[in-house]
Amino acid sequence: MKISVIGAGNVGASVALKICEKELAEEVVLVDIVEGVPQGKALDILQAMPLNGSNARITGTNDYSQIKDSGIVVVTAGVPRKPGMTREDLINVNAGITKAIAAHIKANAPDSIVIVVTNPLDVMAYLMMKETGFDKKRVIGMAGVLDSARFRTFIALETGDKVEDIEAMVLGGHGDSMVPLAEHIKIKGEPINDVLEKEKVDQLVKRTKDGGAEIVKFLKTGSAFYAPAASVVEMVESIINEDDKILPCSVYLNGEYGYEDIFLGVPVKLGPEGIKEIVMLELSDEEHDLLDNSAEEVKKTISVLK
């Protein structure tokens, strides 16, 4: 397995590091347009591998031809929203970056599975699929795994339970309209409503929605990267190991959950061909209404591209 990571910023470099530490690929390629940055970070990661007992090899490059024959390509490249930049400005800037990267992937890694991390996530995943022409099973957006991990974290902090004893899932678009499934939360197999008051659950839902913004507020000039990177690697492991974990990912829907021609976060199983199965959950009327609202928000954002 060869895995390429496009974008050597904090998220991309952290993804590359974790892939090498876990030895998920024999060869890892870190790509960035800034000369020296991917080369330096890749060399630093490579020198850490003896301390991790890993024989993974990583190279840094500015040459997209080096991603040739990659089985998985992770795309983290893009710009964050800056002061004075409108939502449409951000979409247009990152759309240009995504289109250029899609052309390189199509030319050099035409059989790869692409994991998109660039924001606005659902829109960039949609654009990646359209620009590469790849089968919908081979383009996946990373969002729900991260949002669900944040949800589980906040529940654990509130209840004192171990995170492995908490089941929680977040669907919908990656943004303010995300849908934490409060009615599906279980702690040691028990519904969360048997453990916490609804008011407290609502507070945890809100904190999950604001999870990224809370970190940005602290960092001031940056955004989260450890948890996003870990979320990407969770998806990579599931693809390689075909472990049948149910992970919430942004995928192309063509009738599933009642939505057409849209990327939206839903539960899926991943495998060596990409998306093995879209898992259909039974949602309450309230949850479905919230998912409808989230889908409408994503459609509005996608419409900016058209």
SVG drawing of the C-alpha trace seen along z (x, -y; Angstrom):
<svg xmlns="http://www.w3.org/2000/svg" viewBox="-41 -42 57 49">
<polyline fill="none" stroke="black" stroke-width="0.4" points="0.0,0.0 1.2,-3.5 -0.6,-6.4 -0.2,-10.1 -1.1,-13.1 -1.6,-16.4 -1.0,-19.4 1.8,-19.5 0.2,-21.8 -0.6,-20.7 -3.4,-18.3 -1.5,-16.8 1.8,-16.3 -0.1,-14.8 -1.9,-12.4 1.4,-11.3 3.0,-10.9 0.2,-8.7 0.1,-6.6 3.9,-6.0 3.7,-5.3 1.0,-2.6 2.8,-1.3 -0.3,-1.4 1.7,-1.8 5.1,-0.8 5.4,-4.1 4.0,-7.5 4.3,-10.6 3.7,-14.1 3.0,-16.7 2.9,-20.5 3.4,-23.4 5.8,-25.2 9.3,-24.2 11.2,-22.6 8.2,-22.2 7.1,-18.6 10.7,-17.6 11.7,-18.8 8.6,-17.4 8.9,-14.1 12.6,-13.8 11.7,-14.6 8.9,-12.0 11.3,-9.4 13.9,-9.9 11.2,-9.3 10.3,-5.8 13.1,-3.8 11.7,-5.1 8.3,-3.8 9.5,-0.4 8.2,-1.3 9.8,-0.6 7.5,-2.9 9.2,-5.1 8.1,-8.7 9.2,-11.2 8.3,-14.9 7.9,-16.5 6.5,-19.4 6.1,-17.0 2.6,-15.6 3.9,-12.8 5.3,-11.2 1.7,-10.2 1.7,-7.7 0.0,-4.4 -1.2,-5.5 -4.0,-3.3 -5.3,-6.1 -4.9,-9.9 -5.7,-12.2 -6.4,-15.8 -5.9,-18.4 -4.7,-21.3 -6.7,-24.6 -6.9,-27.9 -8.8,-28.6 -11.4,-31.4 -9.6,-34.7 -11.0,-37.9 -13.0,-39.8 -13.4,-36.7 -17.0,-35.7 -18.2,-32.1 -18.4,-32.4 -14.8,-33.7 -13.6,-30.7 -15.6,-28.3 -14.2,-29.9 -10.5,-29.9 -10.6,-26.3 -12.6,-25.2 -9.7,-26.4 -7.2,-24.5 -9.4,-21.3 -9.9,-21.4 -6.1,-21.6 -5.5,-18.7 -8.3,-16.7 -6.6,-17.0 -3.3,-15.7 -5.0,-12.8 -6.9,-11.8 -3.6,-11.9 -1.3,-10.1 -3.5,-8.0 -6.6,-7.1 -7.4,-4.0 -7.1,-5.6 -9.6,-6.2 -9.7,-9.9 -10.4,-11.2 -11.2,-14.9 -10.5,-17.0 -10.5,-20.5 -13.3,-22.8 -16.1,-23.5 -15.9,-19.7 -19.1,-18.4 -18.8,-20.9 -15.1,-20.0 -15.8,-16.3 -18.6,-16.9 -16.3,-18.9 -13.5,-16.3 -15.9,-13.6 -17.1,-15.7 -13.6,-16.8 -11.9,-13.4 -14.9,-11.5 -14.2,-8.8 -16.9,-6.4 -18.9,-7.7 -17.6,-4.9 -14.0,-6.2 -14.5,-9.8 -15.2,-10.2 -15.3,-13.3 -13.9,-13.2 -16.2,-15.0 -18.5,-12.7 -15.7,-10.7 -14.2,-13.9 -17.5,-15.3 -18.5,-12.0 -15.2,-11.8 -15.8,-15.3 -19.3,-14.3 -18.0,-11.2 -15.2,-13.3 -17.7,-15.8 -20.0,-13.1 -17.1,-11.4 -16.0,-14.6 -19.5,-15.2 -20.3,-11.7 -16.8,-10.4 -17.3,-7.3 -14.6,-5.8 -14.8,-6.9 -14.9,-3.2 -18.2,-2.8 -19.9,-5.6 -21.7,-5.2 -22.5,-8.4 -22.8,-9.5 -23.0,-12.8 -24.5,-13.0 -25.3,-15.7 -23.1,-18.5 -19.8,-19.5 -20.7,-22.8 -23.4,-24.5 -26.1,-22.3 -24.5,-19.0 -26.8,-16.5 -25.6,-14.9 -28.0,-11.9 -28.9,-12.5 -31.6,-9.8 -29.0,-7.2 -26.4,-7.9 -25.7,-5.0 -23.4,-4.8 -22.5,-1.2 -25.5,-0.2 -27.9,-2.5 -29.7,-5.4 -28.1,-8.7 -31.5,-10.0 -31.3,-7.5 -28.0,-9.1 -28.3,-12.9 -31.1,-15.4 -32.2,-16.6 -31.0,-20.1 -27.5,-18.7 -27.6,-16.6 -28.7,-19.7 -25.6,-21.5 -23.3,-18.7 -24.9,-18.7 -24.3,-22.5 -20.7,-22.1 -20.1,-19.4 -21.4,-21.8 -19.1,-24.4 -16.2,-22.0 -13.9,-23.4 -14.7,-27.0 -13.9,-26.4 -10.3,-25.4 -9.9,-28.2 -10.9,-30.7 -8.0,-29.4 -5.4,-29.2 -6.5,-32.5 -4.3,-31.9 -4.9,-28.2 -7.4,-25.4 -7.6,-21.8 -5.3,-19.2 -4.6,-16.4 -8.2,-15.1 -8.8,-15.7 -5.7,-13.7 -6.7,-10.9 -10.1,-10.8 -8.6,-10.5 -6.4,-7.6 -9.4,-5.9 -10.9,-5.9 -7.6,-4.7 -7.4,-1.8 -11.0,-0.8 -10.3,-0.9 -7.2,1.2 -8.4,3.7 -12.0,3.9 -13.1,4.1 -16.7,3.3 -16.8,0.5 -19.7,-1.8 -18.2,-5.3 -20.1,-8.5 -18.6,-10.0 -19.6,-12.5 -20.5,-10.5 -22.5,-11.0 -26.1,-10.2 -28.4,-9.2 -31.6,-8.4 -30.3,-7.1 -32.1,-8.8 -34.2,-10.6 -31.5,-12.9 -30.2,-13.2 -27.0,-14.6 -25.4,-15.7 -22.5,-14.8 -23.8,-14.4 -22.6,-12.7 -24.2,-9.3 -23.1,-6.0 -21.0,-3.8 -18.8,-0.8 -15.5,-1.2 -13.2,1.3 -10.5,1.7 -12.9,0.4 -13.9,-2.6 -17.5,-2.7 -18.8,0.9 -22.2,0.0 -24.3,-3.0 -26.0,-2.0 -29.6,-3.0 -30.4,-4.1 -34.0,-4.5 -34.2,-8.2 -36.9,-9.9 -39.0,-12.5 -37.1,-15.2 -33.7,-13.7 -34.9,-13.5 -36.1,-17.1 -32.7,-18.2 -31.0,-16.1 -33.3,-17.7 -32.2,-21.2 -28.6,-20.1 -29.0,-18.8 -30.6,-22.1 -27.6,-24.1 -25.2,-21.9 -27.2,-22.3 -27.1,-26.1 -23.3,-25.9 -22.9,-23.6 -25.1,-26.0 -22.3,-28.6 -20.2,-26.3 -22.8,-26.1"/>
</svg>
